[in-house]
Amino acid sequence: MSSRIASSLGELMQHGGAEESVLGVARRGVVTVTSGTSSGTGWVALGNGVIVTSWRTVGFQAEVTLSTEEGRRAAGRVVAVDAERDLAFVLPLEALGVVPLPLRADPLPRLGEAVTTLIAAPGDTLVTAMAVVCAEGRGGELAALDPDLGVRAGRGGSPVIDAAGRVIGVITTARRSGRDPLDRSRCVLPVGLLSRDLRALDVPAEGLGERTLIHRCPGCTEAFSADNDRCESCGILLPHAYESESPGAERVVRDALAALGIVANKARVGPRAWRIQHRALGGDATPSEVTVRLDSAGLQVILRVPLVRLPSANHEPFYRLLLTANDQTSGVCRLSLAGDVVVLSFFEPVSAFASEHDVAAVFHDLVRLADQYRKVLAELFGAEPLRDGSW
């Protein structure tokens, strides 16, 4: 980083002399937004308390938790979303005692301008990241930063702050035109492009809380829900809160789940994981949870079913039985330990998973085998049976 840029960023940190720094004031307007197991950054944009964050932070959830760096917490309700631009707007249901950050809609982020972003980190702390605008957002286009924040920006939503402490944009995972679909760099959506959204939400808080949350298709703007993988009107694949990491492999999983009558978007629990309940034909009447996972390279499909918890005694004969089962009876499946839980796993290359198997038969056979092992291990060793992710 050049001395000129470093000097500009230093001035940003200390602007205001003896008074509290501009950045110190800005920190008080930034919150952590938690939705289920996901969390991201948000910042207060309006006097009624409305918070701007990313859609990838809230996903399809309507209720979230908000927390400040000082430790204040409040429930929040998602009142508007724009999946295509990776935006969500949250209304706090309790007072957070946070004032809105000043906005700079004009001028747009300027080439070479030194900026700072505040990113929510685990423990409700805020991490400061400094950068320079390396691509301006003109004509409705997104701006870009150097260095790119990448994974440091988490799920997005962070405010981009100028030297005067004004928000000039929000970090988003929406893609600039012409970018590779697998490009993971983060962009800046200029505040000026949020003006219409913020005007519509700048109303008394009492009215916002009663609004119906609507997700709209990026292709035709028709409403859609998490119960759909594709838009019922135009047929395009609908977005999911988790970024696509291996599109080809994900398509294989999506088609496999569709063969079982399951909507992949609804079953998805992580960037490379889906979780379903499945009952084998002619098997135990109670369904078992099956986790479908892609490896980090997107080359292998892994199915896993929990069986039992490790018994409190007789470990040696228990382990011996597991090893014998792997050698003699489990076929293409394998028994292993995940912490203190025995799981049954099936591994298959993505390229062969759907082309060489009847997918429904794979799930049926796996769950039926899991039912058998679960029964044997519980009867012989008193092991606690497990059927879902409660472990």
Secondary structure, 3 states (H helix, E strand, C coil): CCHHHHHHHHHHHHCCCCCCCHHHHHHCCEEEEEECCEEEEEEECCCCCCEEECHHHHCCCCEEEEEECCCCEEEEEEEEEECCCCEEEEEECCCCCCCCCCECCCCCCCCCCEEEEEEEECCCEEEEEEEEEEECCCCCCCEEEECCCHHHHCCCCCEEECCCCCEEEEEECCCCCCCCCCCCCCEEEEHHHHHHHHHHHCCCHHHHCCCCCCEECCCCCCEECCCCCECCCCCCECCCCCCCCCHHHHHHHHHHHHHCCCCHHHHEEECCEEEEEECCCCCCCCCEEEEEEECCCCCEEEEEEEEEECCCCCHHHHHHHHHHHHHHCCCCEEEEEECCEEEEEEEEEHHHHCCCCCHHHHHHHHHHHHHHHHHHHHHHHCCCECCCCCC
